[in-house]
Amino acid sequence: MTEKEKHEIELEIIEDAKEVLKNNSSGAFTNPSKLLYPHQWFWDSCFISIGIRHYDTERAQDEILSLLKGQWKNGMIPNIVFHGQVYKLKLPKMWRSEVNPFSPDDIKTSGITQPPMLADAVVKIGEKLDLAERKNWYRMVYQNIIKYHEWLYNERDPRKQGLVLLIHPWESGLDNSPPWMDELHKNLTPKWIHYLEKTKLDSLYSIFRYDTKFVPSYQRLNNTDAMCLYYMQRKLRNQQYITDRILGHDSFAIEDLTFNCILAKANYYLRKIAKTLNKTLPSNLMKNMELTDKAIQELWDDSTGQFYSRDYLTHELIKVPSIASLMPLYSGVIDRDKAIHLVKSIESHDSFSMPFPIPSVPVKSEWFDQNRYWQGPTWINTNWLVIEGLKNYGFNDHAEIIKKRTMELIEHSGFSEYFNPIDGSPLGIDNFSWSAALAIDFLMT
């Protein structure tokens, strides 16, 4: 293929991606998918704005400002914001955010958060602005970011050790990832769900599922796991989404590796924003941010040579491998020796090396399923995070190879939600927004 032909293909992908984002637009924000996700999601919007910034910085800013309309009075940013056109759906009633006194008065939201990609997205947008515009942009969102980071440490780090805890797998963004499901199956699956699974009556739950109306069931969570996550959400709602109450009842909490690595990087970007504005961050927040950088090192296990999430209650590592083990690269806070070790796992055919990398679960894992949601398929957003992480440590050749394979996925299988890592076939919903947005970012950065 000539350079001209390659360039023409890239231009075509960019235009097709813009069309996907345009079709998924709902005014000031973008749906991940009009069909399956007709609302605004936290880290989706951050990834989406990172792509849109290349051709419409004002629209990218609107994406973030729309998300922040759902921020709670205590600083929490929910994983879902229900704007006007979706009030008629069942989800706002399922969450009932109004049970918490800190929820917004004028908009419905979920009651939990999602990986804190906000500061990264804000800085990425700022890179497209001149200095005066950048400062104005930062001023618009500076206090929102500070309030959110302070909420994470005040509410979700009770031991003041630098790692925030999550109270639901949905907060991790990797909903049915093996570390979470393994802990859930051990600790919180109620007897009635075990009974339904044993008697095969769990299949009746399919009648009530919304997702499998659009995506084949073998590509989504199985019925047992879906029921467990819904059951957990109901328990959180009963405790008004208040962490102290939740921890005091029959529940479990995890210091999630992916989330805390993204938080460490978000702290870096928050410092960068403050420096640009010539501001001094609150001293307590600074102390907590420094603790996070150090605490991530505690999630390393010498015996297996991997990073893991940790059970908050038992303080034990959850030694179930997943793509989360690579996220310390994105954090930028680990030493180079450990970064080299993680790169070797990317290269290993027993781990993450596959025809279309990077699978969400290592190929040799007992959990690996090349078609099922976060238990094997390749995702564009996690590839983007790993690529950013590889660049942190100067592994530019590795980053370029993964970027090239990612674009081959998109060229041949479209902007799917996720992909089969073995044959590259499309999985999940079609025309997924962050796949389109990050394809633009790959080609225009």
Secondary structure per residue as TSV (DSSP state, phi and psi in degrees):
chain	resnum	aa	ss	phi	psi
A	1	M	-	360.0	131.9
A	2	T	-	-76.3	163.0
A	3	E	H	-61.9	-36.1
A	4	K	H	-64.3	-43.4
A	5	E	H	-65.1	-41.6
A	6	K	H	-61.2	-44.5
A	7	H	H	-62.1	-40.4
A	8	E	H	-64.5	-39.8
A	9	I	H	-64.1	-43.2
A	10	E	H	-62.4	-42.5
A	11	L	H	-62.1	-38.3
A	12	E	H	-66.2	-41.5
A	13	I	H	-61.9	-43.2
A	14	I	H	-61.7	-45.0
A	15	E	H	-66.2	-39.9
A	16	D	H	-64.5	-39.7
A	17	A	H	-64.8	-41.7
A	18	K	H	-59.8	-38.6
A	19	E	H	-65.9	-40.3
A	20	V	H	-59.5	-46.8
A	21	L	H	-66.0	-37.1
A	22	K	H	-64.1	-44.2
A	23	N	H	-68.7	-28.3
A	24	N	T	-90.0	-0.6
A	25	S	B	-71.9	140.8
A	26	S	-	-125.5	49.9
A	27	G	S	94.2	-111.8
A	28	A	S	-83.4	-7.5
A	29	F	S	-136.7	170.0
A	30	T	B	-120.4	128.2
A	31	N	-	-71.6	141.4
A	32	P	S	-57.1	-38.5
A	33	S	B	-157.8	132.7
A	34	K	T	-62.1	-34.6
A	35	L	T	-78.4	-54.9
A	36	L	T	-94.0	-27.7
A	37	Y	B	-130.9	70.9
A	38	P	-	-84.3	57.7
A	39	H	S	-162.6	-175.7
A	40	Q	E	-105.4	132.2
A	41	W	E	-114.8	143.1
A	42	F	H	-56.1	-70.3
A	43	W	H	-75.6	-21.2
A	44	D	H	-59.2	-48.8
A	45	S	H	-63.3	-33.5
A	46	C	H	-65.2	-47.1
A	47	F	H	-64.0	-40.9
A	48	I	H	-61.0	-43.8
A	49	S	H	-66.3	-30.5
A	50	I	H	-64.2	-33.9
A	51	G	H	-78.8	-45.1
A	52	I	H	-64.4	-28.8
A	53	R	T	-56.5	-24.7
A	54	H	T	-70.2	-23.5
A	55	Y	T	-130.4	-7.4
A	56	D	-	-158.4	84.5
A	57	T	H	-65.0	-33.9
A	58	E	H	-64.8	-40.6
A	59	R	H	-68.8	-34.9
A	60	A	H	-64.5	-40.5
A	61	Q	H	-64.4	-41.7
A	62	D	H	-59.7	-36.5
A	63	E	H	-58.2	-45.0
A	64	I	H	-71.4	-43.3
A	65	L	H	-64.3	-35.5
A	66	S	H	-64.4	-41.8
A	67	L	H	-60.5	-42.0
A	68	L	H	-71.4	-12.1
A	69	K	T	-64.0	-23.7
A	70	G	T	-92.2	0.8
A	71	Q	-	-63.4	137.0
A	72	W	-	-78.1	162.2
A	73	K	T	-63.7	-25.5
A	74	N	T	-87.2	0.8
A	75	G	S	105.2	-15.8
A	76	M	-	-62.5	136.0
A	77	I	-	-107.4	116.7
A	78	P	-	-74.2	156.2
A	79	N	S	-73.2	-21.5
A	80	I	E	-132.9	134.2
A	81	V	E	-116.5	124.7
A	82	F	E	-97.1	99.7
A	83	H	-	-80.8	170.7
A	84	G	G	-43.2	-46.4
A	85	Q	G	-71.7	-7.9
A	86	V	G	-110.6	6.9
A	87	Y	T	-59.8	-27.7
A	88	K	T	-72.8	-14.9
A	89	L	S	-79.0	170.5
A	90	K	S	-79.9	-23.2
A	91	L	H	-57.6	-46.2
A	92	P	H	-57.8	-36.7
A	93	K	H	-69.7	-32.9
A	94	M	H	-65.6	-40.1
A	95	W	H	-83.8	-41.2
A	96	R	-	47.3	60.2
A	97	S	G	-58.6	-21.9
A	98	E	G	-65.6	-10.9
A	99	V	G	-68.7	-19.2
A	100	N	S	-98.1	128.7
A	101	P	T	-65.2	-15.5
A	102	F	T	-92.8	-3.8
A	103	S	S	-69.7	156.9
A	104	P	-	-63.1	149.1
A	105	D	S	-80.7	-26.5
A	106	D	S	-114.3	8.0
A	107	I	S	-152.9	142.9
A	108	K	E	-88.1	144.2
A	109	T	E	-142.3	177.2
A	110	S	-	-78.1	-175.5
A	111	G	S	-116.7	10.8
A	112	I	S	-132.7	171.7
A	113	T	-	-107.9	-163.6
A	114	Q	-	-154.7	168.1
A	115	P	-	-48.2	133.8
A	116	P	-	-80.2	70.3
A	117	M	-	-82.7	1.9
A	118	L	H	-59.0	-52.7
A	119	A	H	-62.1	-38.2
A	120	D	H	-60.2	-49.2
A	121	A	H	-61.8	-41.1
A	122	V	H	-61.8	-44.6
A	123	V	H	-68.2	-40.1
A	124	K	H	-60.3	-41.5
A	125	I	H	-64.2	-42.2
A	126	G	H	-59.4	-30.1
A	127	E	T	-62.8	-22.0
A	128	K	T	-90.9	1.2
A	129	L	S	-112.5	152.8
A	130	D	-	-72.3	170.6
A	131	L	H	-58.5	-43.4
A	132	A	H	-64.2	-44.6
A	133	E	H	-65.9	-38.2
A	134	R	H	-62.3	-44.1
A	135	K	H	-63.5	-41.4
A	136	N	H	-61.6	-41.5
A	137	W	H	-64.2	-46.3
A	138	Y	H	-61.3	-40.7
A	139	R	H	-61.5	-33.7
A	140	M	H	-63.8	-31.1
A	141	V	H	-120.1	-3.8
A	142	Y	H	-55.3	-51.4
A	143	Q	H	-66.9	-33.4
A	144	N	H	-61.5	-42.6
A	145	I	H	-68.3	-43.2
A	146	I	H	-60.5	-46.5
A	147	K	H	-60.1	-39.0
A	148	Y	H	-67.4	-46.4
A	149	H	H	-64.8	-38.1
A	150	E	H	-64.8	-39.3
A	151	W	H	-62.4	-43.5
A	152	L	H	-56.3	-45.5
A	153	Y	H	-76.8	-36.1
A	154	N	H	-72.9	-39.7
A	155	E	H	-97.3	-32.2
A	156	R	H	-111.2	6.7
A	157	D	-	-130.5	65.0
A	158	P	T	-59.3	-30.6
A	159	R	T	-85.2	-5.8
A	160	K	-	56.3	48.4
A	161	Q	S	-111.6	-1.9
A	162	G	S	100.3	-10.9
A	163	L	-	-108.6	128.1
A	164	V	-	-89.9	148.2
A	165	L	-	-100.0	152.8
A	166	L	B	-114.2	149.1
A	167	I	S	-112.2	0.6
A	168	H	S	-156.3	142.3
A	169	P	H	-55.6	-31.5
A	170	W	H	-60.4	-26.6
A	171	E	H	-69.1	-25.0
A	172	S	H	-74.6	-18.4
A	173	G	S	81.4	-17.3
A	174	L	-	-110.4	65.7
A	175	D	T	-40.7	-55.3
A	176	N	T	-109.2	32.0
A	177	S	-	-60.2	141.0
A	178	P	H	-49.7	-43.1
A	179	P	H	-57.7	-40.5
A	180	W	H	-70.2	-44.7
A	181	M	H	-67.1	-35.2
A	182	D	H	-62.5	-46.4
A	183	E	H	-66.2	-39.3
A	184	L	H	-63.1	-44.6
A	185	H	H	-63.9	-33.8
A	186	K	H	-77.5	-36.0
A	187	N	H	-114.7	-27.4
A	188	L	T	-133.5	1.5
A	189	T	-	-74.0	117.4
A	190	P	-	-69.1	158.6
A	191	K	H	-60.8	-34.1
A	192	W	H	-67.8	-29.6
A	193	I	H	-73.7	-39.9
A	194	H	H	-58.5	-40.4
A	195	Y	H	-64.3	-45.3
A	196	L	H	-61.9	-38.8
A	197	E	H	-67.5	-44.0
A	198	K	H	-64.5	-37.2
A	199	T	T	-91.2	2.8
A	200	K	T	67.8	11.2
A	201	L	G	-78.1	-7.8
A	202	D	G	-63.4	-20.2
A	203	S	G	-62.6	-23.0
A	204	L	G	-65.3	-24.4
A	205	Y	G	-64.2	-22.1
A	206	S	G	-57.8	-29.6
A	207	I	G	-60.9	-33.2
A	208	F	G	-96.0	-4.6
A	209	R	-	-81.0	136.0
A	210	Y	S	-88.5	-38.0
A	211	D	G	-65.2	-38.5
A	212	T	G	-77.4	0.9
A	213	K	G	-76.2	-20.0
A	214	F	T	-116.8	-22.6
A	215	V	S	-130.4	136.1
A	216	P	-	-54.9	143.0
A	217	S	G	-61.3	-30.4
A	218	Y	G	-70.7	-10.2
A	219	Q	G	-99.5	-1.9
A	220	R	S	-116.3	-176.6
A	221	L	-	-60.1	145.7
A	222	N	-	-71.9	166.5
A	223	N	H	-61.1	-38.4
A	224	T	H	-62.6	-47.6
A	225	D	H	-65.6	-40.1
A	226	A	H	-61.8	-41.4
A	227	M	H	-64.9	-39.4
A	228	C	H	-62.2	-43.2
A	229	L	H	-67.8	-37.5
A	230	Y	H	-66.7	-41.5
A	231	Y	H	-59.7	-43.2
A	232	M	H	-62.5	-41.6
A	233	Q	H	-61.7	-40.3
A	234	R	H	-62.1	-39.4
A	235	K	H	-64.3	-41.2
A	236	L	H	-63.8	-41.5
A	237	R	H	-62.6	-40.0
A	238	N	H	-62.6	-26.6
A	239	Q	T	-97.9	16.1
A	240	Q	T	59.4	23.3
A	241	Y	T	60.0	28.2
A	242	I	-	-97.8	118.9
A	243	T	H	-57.8	-45.7
A	244	D	H	-57.5	-42.8
A	245	R	H	-66.7	-41.3
A	246	I	H	-63.7	-43.6
A	247	L	H	-68.5	-22.2
A	248	G	T	-84.6	-3.3
A	249	H	S	-115.1	-176.3
A	250	D	S	-69.5	92.7
A	251	S	-	-154.2	179.0
A	252	F	-	-141.2	156.7
A	253	A	-	-138.3	147.0
A	254	I	E	-128.9	135.5
A	255	E	E	-84.7	90.8
A	256	D	-	-73.4	131.5
A	257	L	H	-66.1	-50.0
A	258	T	H	-58.7	-47.5
A	259	F	H	-59.7	-47.0
A	260	N	H	-71.0	-30.4
A	261	C	H	-67.9	-40.7
A	262	I	H	-66.2	-36.4
A	263	L	H	-63.2	-42.6
A	264	A	H	-58.9	-42.5
A	265	K	H	-70.1	-37.2
A	266	A	H	-62.7	-37.2
A	267	N	H	-62.2	-40.6
A	268	Y	H	-59.0	-45.8
A	269	Y	H	-70.0	-32.6
A	270	L	H	-64.3	-41.5
A	271	R	H	-59.4	-39.1
A	272	K	H	-65.9	-41.5
A	273	I	H	-62.9	-46.9
A	274	A	H	-60.1	-41.4
A	275	K	H	-63.7	-41.8
A	276	T	H	-61.4	-36.5
A	277	L	T	-87.9	0.4
A	278	N	T	56.5	42.8
A	279	K	-	-108.9	155.7
A	280	T	-	-108.1	122.7
A	281	L	-	-68.4	151.6
A	282	P	-	-54.0	138.2
A	283	S	H	-60.9	-41.3
A	284	N	H	-62.8	-39.5
A	285	L	H	-64.9	-41.5
A	286	M	H	-60.0	-42.5
A	287	K	H	-62.6	-43.3
A	288	N	H	-64.7	-39.8
A	289	M	H	-62.3	-40.6
A	290	E	H	-65.5	-37.4
A	291	L	H	-63.0	-38.0
A	292	T	H	-61.1	-45.7
A	293	D	H	-56.3	-39.2
A	294	K	H	-78.4	-38.4
A	295	A	H	-67.7	-29.4
A	296	I	G	-60.6	-30.3
A	297	Q	G	-62.5	-28.5
A	298	E	G	-70.2	-12.5
A	299	L	G	-89.6	6.5
A	300	W	E	-87.2	138.0
A	301	D	E	-117.4	115.7
A	302	D	T	-63.9	-36.6
A	303	S	T	-66.1	-32.0
A	304	T	T	-108.9	-11.4
A	305	G	T	66.7	40.3
A	306	Q	E	-140.7	160.4
A	307	F	E	-93.7	147.7
A	308	Y	-	-139.6	161.5
A	309	S	-	-72.2	167.4
A	310	R	E	-133.5	138.3
A	311	D	E	-68.9	123.7
A	312	Y	T	-66.3	-39.1
A	313	L	T	-75.9	-42.5
A	314	T	T	-92.4	-16.2
A	315	H	-	66.3	22.0
A	316	E	-	-102.3	142.4
A	317	L	B	-65.8	142.3
A	318	I	-	-94.9	94.9
A	319	K	-	-83.5	62.6
A	320	V	-	-122.3	111.9
A	321	P	-	-71.2	148.5
A	322	S	-	-161.1	179.7
A	323	I	G	-62.3	-17.9
A	324	A	G	-55.3	-29.5
A	325	S	G	-62.8	-19.2
A	326	L	G	-91.3	-12.3
A	327	M	T	-68.6	-21.9
A	328	P	H	-58.4	-23.0
A	329	L	H	-60.1	-44.6
A	330	Y	H	-65.5	-35.3
A	331	S	H	-60.5	-35.5
A	332	G	T	76.1	9.6
A	333	V	-	-109.6	-0.9
A	334	I	S	-90.4	161.5
A	335	D	-	-77.8	163.0
A	336	R	H	-65.8	-33.0
A	337	D	H	-60.7	-42.7
A	338	K	H	-71.3	-34.7
A	339	A	H	-61.3	-42.0
A	340	I	H	-61.0	-40.5
A	341	H	H	-62.0	-40.8
A	342	L	H	-67.3	-37.7
A	343	V	H	-63.4	-36.9
A	344	K	H	-62.6	-35.2
A	345	S	H	-70.3	-29.5
A	346	I	H	-67.2	-34.2
A	347	E	H	-80.3	-19.5
A	348	S	-	-77.3	132.6
A	349	H	T	-74.8	-11.5
A	350	D	T	-90.4	-2.9
A	351	S	T	-126.8	-94.5
A	352	F	T	-111.0	-3.9
A	353	S	-	-78.9	114.8
A	354	M	-	-141.9	167.0
A	355	P	S	-54.7	-37.0
A	356	F	S	-127.9	82.0
A	357	P	-	-73.8	163.2
A	358	I	-	-112.3	125.1
A	359	P	B	-64.5	150.6
A	360	S	S	-74.8	-10.9
A	361	V	S	-140.6	137.7
A	362	P	-	-56.5	144.1
A	363	V	T	-61.7	-30.2
A	364	K	T	-86.5	-1.2
A	365	S	S	-69.1	144.5
A	366	E	T	-64.8	-18.5
A	367	W	T	-85.5	-13.8
A	368	F	-	-60.1	125.6
A	369	D	-	-142.1	110.3
A	370	Q	T	-63.4	-11.5
A	371	N	T	-111.7	-15.1
A	372	R	S	-98.1	97.7
A	373	Y	T	41.3	-118.7
A	374	W	T	-93.1	24.4
A	375	Q	S	-114.8	26.9
A	376	G	S	162.7	-41.9
A	377	P	-	-60.3	160.3
A	378	T	B	-90.2	136.0
A	379	W	-	-119.1	143.1
A	380	I	H	-68.4	-37.9
A	381	N	H	-70.3	-38.3
A	382	T	H	-71.7	-32.9
A	383	N	H	-60.6	-42.7
A	384	W	H	-60.7	-43.3
A	385	L	H	-64.2	-42.7
A	386	V	H	-67.0	-40.9
A	387	I	H	-60.5	-45.3
A	388	E	H	-59.0	-39.9
A	389	G	H	-66.4	-41.4
A	390	L	H	-61.4	-38.6
A	391	K	H	-64.7	-34.0
A	392	N	H	-53.8	-34.9
A	393	Y	T	-108.4	12.3
A	394	G	T	80.5	13.4
A	395	F	-	-87.8	61.8
A	396	N	H	-69.7	-33.2
A	397	D	H	-66.0	-42.6
A	398	H	H	-63.5	-42.0
A	399	A	H	-61.2	-41.4
A	400	E	H	-67.0	-37.9
A	401	I	H	-63.9	-46.1
A	402	I	H	-65.6	-40.2
A	403	K	H	-60.3	-43.6
A	404	K	H	-62.1	-45.5
A	405	R	H	-67.0	-33.4
A	406	T	H	-65.2	-43.6
A	407	M	H	-68.0	-30.6
A	408	E	H	-65.0	-38.2
A	409	L	H	-57.0	-49.0
A	410	I	H	-67.9	-39.7
A	411	E	H	-61.6	-38.2
A	412	H	H	-96.4	-24.0
A	413	S	H	-123.9	5.3
A	414	G	-	79.1	-169.3
A	415	F	S	-93.4	56.8
A	416	S	-	-72.4	163.6
A	417	E	S	-64.6	-43.8
A	418	Y	E	-153.7	175.1
A	419	F	E	-141.7	150.0
A	420	N	-	-70.5	121.9
A	421	P	T	-74.7	-10.2
A	422	I	T	-91.1	-49.9
A	423	D	T	-113.8	-2.1
A	424	G	-	77.1	8.7
A	425	S	-	-69.0	149.9
A	426	P	E	-73.1	143.1
A	427	L	E	-135.1	160.4
A	428	G	S	74.8	-156.8
A	429	I	S	-80.6	148.9
A	430	D	S	-79.9	162.9
A	431	N	S	51.3	54.4
A	432	F	-	-85.0	134.5
A	433	S	H	-65.5	-45.1
A	434	W	H	-72.3	-24.1
A	435	S	H	-64.3	-43.1
A	436	A	H	-66.8	-46.5
A	437	A	H	-64.1	-43.4
A	438	L	H	-75.4	-24.5
A	439	A	H	-63.5	-40.9
A	440	I	H	-61.5	-43.9
A	441	D	H	-63.5	-41.1
A	442	F	H	-59.9	-40.9
A	443	L	H	-85.1	-18.0
A	444	M	H	-114.2	3.4
A	445	T	-	-94.6	360.0
